[in-house]
Amino acid sequence: MGVFVFLPLVLPLTAWPIARLAEQRLHPRTATRLLAGVAVVMAVCSTVCLGLLMVVGTAQLPGNPLPDAWSDPEVREAVPHDEVAGKLAIPALLAVLLACGRTLWRHGRVRRRAHRALAGLPGTEVAVLPDEVPYAYALPGRRRDRVVVTTALLSCLEPAERRALFAHERAHLAARHHRFLLAVQLAARANPFLRPLRTAVSYMAERWADEDAAQAVGSRRAVACAIGKAALVSRGTPVPTLAGFAAPGPVPRRVAALLGPAPAMRSWPSVFTSVGLAAWGAAAGTAVSALSSANSAVTMVLILHAATPL
């Protein structure tokens, strides 16, 4: 196993260049899918390696429930610096599990509360709340997806801008952006080095919805104006894993992108460009992370199986 068990913990650093360049050079749809996929794979790999290290650390603790043979020198020699890394992995993995559990619990709680708040309203696709606080967001559901908007925000927008708002939120629901947002939130909780990817995916999901809304209403300027106005008065969404209209930012960059030409749709950037090199670097880092975690897991299983008396 050797040092391979540590590689997935730091390989997310290879994705930082593409997290920055994807916002500028890739179509929002391509960037969102690419960065979310990289983040999820790297988060799973780093968590697996933390679990392997925790087994080594737990085997060294007195009174642990693991077989005594798992703390033999032959097992500990499989992991460099096992005295330090193995014991540090125990609180680290517990912290990851608690952080991910808290994120899932908060996401579920907010969605349940939002659905309960809409229980007395007509079962239409758009739920208009008589609230003096301006906000709008896409609320996915098991039976029905709904767009939640308040009268305070609608009163701030012109008719064309309202159509842009509804098109934007429908785009979030159609593309299931809440799944991408929740996935990168969990990935960032699992490995702090993945936080730049979480920020990039949150932004690119909004840009993806911006472009779909502009295509639906036929006016990029109307969408840009609606976003600008909503950003001045809106408070955002109740939880980061729900997609909103004017958040997350930065809003000026979204408005500037909408006032420019539509981005070209390409499935994968050329390797002879900066963004292409960054994308291939992130793909290589992801592949190495997956291979390293798989190699470490198989090696650990073989070692523990050999060390466990029959």
JOMOQUI-V928806 format. One record per helix or strand of 3 or more residues. SS is the DSSP state (H for helix, E for strand). FROM is the first residue (numbers start at 1). TO is the last residue. If there is no record, write none. Layout:
ss=SS from=FROM to=TO
ss=SS from=FROM to=TO
This chain:
ss=H from=4 to=25
ss=H from=28 to=59
ss=H from=68 to=71
ss=H from=73 to=76
ss=H from=82 to=117
ss=E from=126 to=129
ss=E from=136 to=139
ss=E from=146 to=150
ss=H from=151 to=154
ss=H from=159 to=174
ss=H from=177 to=190
ss=H from=192 to=217
ss=H from=220 to=233
ss=H from=251 to=259
ss=H from=274 to=307
